[in-house]
Amino acid sequence: MCNTVEYRGRLYSSPAQLATLVGGAEKLVWQSKNPFVPWASDKDWKAMDLCLCPIDLAATLEKAGFKWARGYDPMEWFASDAGRADSP
């Protein structure tokens, strides 16, 4: 299983999906090195339709102003907007 982020009952499992949550692709924080081993050198590990493994989820969620917690399964991330300026 790959990383997922749950927010208000919705699961986000790709960089493209997460970008919609955090306010745009420019707010995604990518890992500093390719997390996939082995990975063909001609493939882009920052593709928006891959899993969330290349994303630094803690940094991305914090940058967007979300609070977060990890589930019993460490691949499960739960975001909340406690303290966000734009939260309802």
SEPALUM-807205 format. One record per residue (C-alpha): x, y, z; chain; residue number from 1. Coordinates in pm, 1 decimal, always signed. Layout:
N
{atom {X Y Z} 'A' NUM}
...
// end
This chain:
88
{atom {+0.0 +0.0 +0.0} 'A' 1}
{atom {+118.2 +350.8 -79.7} 'A' 2}
{atom {+64.7 +668.4 +116.9} 'A' 3}
{atom {-280.7 +823.0 +130.2} 'A' 4}
{atom {-403.5 +1145.9 +285.8} 'A' 5}
{atom {-756.2 +1160.4 +422.2} 'A' 6}
{atom {-927.1 +1493.8 +465.9} 'A' 7}
{atom {-1295.4 +1534.5 +551.5} 'A' 8}
{atom {-1367.4 +1177.4 +443.5} 'A' 9}
{atom {-1197.1 +1204.3 +104.6} 'A' 10}
{atom {-881.9 +1010.1 +15.6} 'A' 11}
{atom {-600.5 +1168.2 -181.8} 'A' 12}
{atom {-359.8 +916.5 -332.4} 'A' 13}
{atom {-172.2 +1093.7 -613.4} 'A' 14}
{atom {+23.5 +1417.9 -638.6} 'A' 15}
{atom {-244.5 +1559.3 -871.4} 'A' 16}
{atom {-517.6 +1485.4 -619.0} 'A' 17}
{atom {-313.6 +1623.4 -329.9} 'A' 18}
{atom {-241.5 +1940.8 -528.4} 'A' 19}
{atom {-615.6 +2010.9 -536.8} 'A' 20}
{atom {-623.2 +1989.0 -156.5} 'A' 21}
{atom {-320.4 +2205.8 -83.4} 'A' 22}
{atom {-392.6 +2479.0 -337.4} 'A' 23}
{atom {-181.7 +2388.9 -638.9} 'A' 24}
{atom {+108.7 +2180.8 -762.3} 'A' 25}
{atom {+356.6 +2452.6 -663.6} 'A' 26}
{atom {+274.5 +2382.1 -298.5} 'A' 27}
{atom {+382.5 +2017.4 -320.7} 'A' 28}
{atom {+715.3 +1947.3 -151.3} 'A' 29}
{atom {+895.4 +1667.8 -333.5} 'A' 30}
{atom {+1145.0 +1431.1 -171.4} 'A' 31}
{atom {+1501.4 +1537.6 -242.2} 'A' 32}
{atom {+1584.1 +1203.7 -404.1} 'A' 33}
{atom {+1397.1 +940.3 -599.0} 'A' 34}
{atom {+1220.1 +711.8 -348.9} 'A' 35}
{atom {+1172.3 +434.0 -605.1} 'A' 36}
{atom {+1449.0 +176.4 -633.0} 'A' 37}
{atom {+1521.1 +67.9 -899.0} 'A' 38}
{atom {+1368.1 +324.1 -1132.4} 'A' 39}
{atom {+1449.0 +368.2 -1498.2} 'A' 40}
{atom {+1652.7 +683.2 -1556.5} 'A' 41}
{atom {+1426.7 +790.4 -1843.3} 'A' 42}
{atom {+1112.5 +790.4 -1624.7} 'A' 43}
{atom {+994.1 +1093.6 -1432.0} 'A' 44}
{atom {+946.4 +1004.7 -1063.2} 'A' 45}
{atom {+772.1 +1339.9 -1015.0} 'A' 46}
{atom {+479.4 +1249.4 -1240.5} 'A' 47}
{atom {+150.9 +1382.4 -1107.8} 'A' 48}
{atom {-31.6 +1051.2 -1160.6} 'A' 49}
{atom {+202.6 +835.6 -950.6} 'A' 50}
{atom {+154.5 +755.0 -583.2} 'A' 51}
{atom {+234.8 +996.1 -299.9} 'A' 52}
{atom {+567.7 +831.0 -210.6} 'A' 53}
{atom {+775.2 +1103.0 -384.9} 'A' 54}
{atom {+597.7 +1375.1 -183.0} 'A' 55}
{atom {+724.1 +1493.8 +154.2} 'A' 56}
{atom {+376.7 +1479.3 +305.6} 'A' 57}
{atom {+458.9 +1639.7 +640.2} 'A' 58}
{atom {+625.4 +1938.9 +472.8} 'A' 59}
{atom {+351.2 +1969.8 +210.1} 'A' 60}
{atom {+66.3 +1961.5 +460.1} 'A' 61}
{atom {+241.0 +2201.8 +696.3} 'A' 62}
{atom {+324.0 +2441.1 +410.4} 'A' 63}
{atom {-47.4 +2447.4 +320.5} 'A' 64}
{atom {-142.1 +2516.0 +683.0} 'A' 65}
{atom {-287.4 +2176.1 +768.3} 'A' 66}
{atom {-241.5 +1987.9 +1090.9} 'A' 67}
{atom {-172.2 +1620.1 +1031.3} 'A' 68}
{atom {-146.2 +1287.3 +1208.2} 'A' 69}
{atom {-44.5 +942.2 +1098.0} 'A' 70}
{atom {-270.8 +645.4 +1139.0} 'A' 71}
{atom {-205.4 +304.2 +1288.4} 'A' 72}
{atom {-73.3 +217.0 +944.2} 'A' 73}
{atom {+213.0 +466.3 +892.8} 'A' 74}
{atom {+113.5 +500.8 +526.1} 'A' 75}
{atom {-215.8 +662.2 +632.8} 'A' 76}
{atom {-205.9 +1035.3 +687.4} 'A' 77}
{atom {-497.1 +1236.3 +825.7} 'A' 78}
{atom {-517.1 +1608.9 +758.4} 'A' 79}
{atom {-726.6 +1856.7 +952.3} 'A' 80}
{atom {-766.8 +2226.9 +911.5} 'A' 81}
{atom {-749.7 +2316.8 +1279.6} 'A' 82}
{atom {-589.6 +2656.6 +1289.7} 'A' 83}
{atom {-608.3 +2726.1 +916.3} 'A' 84}
{atom {-703.8 +3083.0 +837.1} 'A' 85}
{atom {-947.4 +2971.8 +565.9} 'A' 86}
{atom {-1113.6 +2692.7 +767.9} 'A' 87}
{atom {-1490.7 +2711.4 +815.8} 'A' 88}
// end
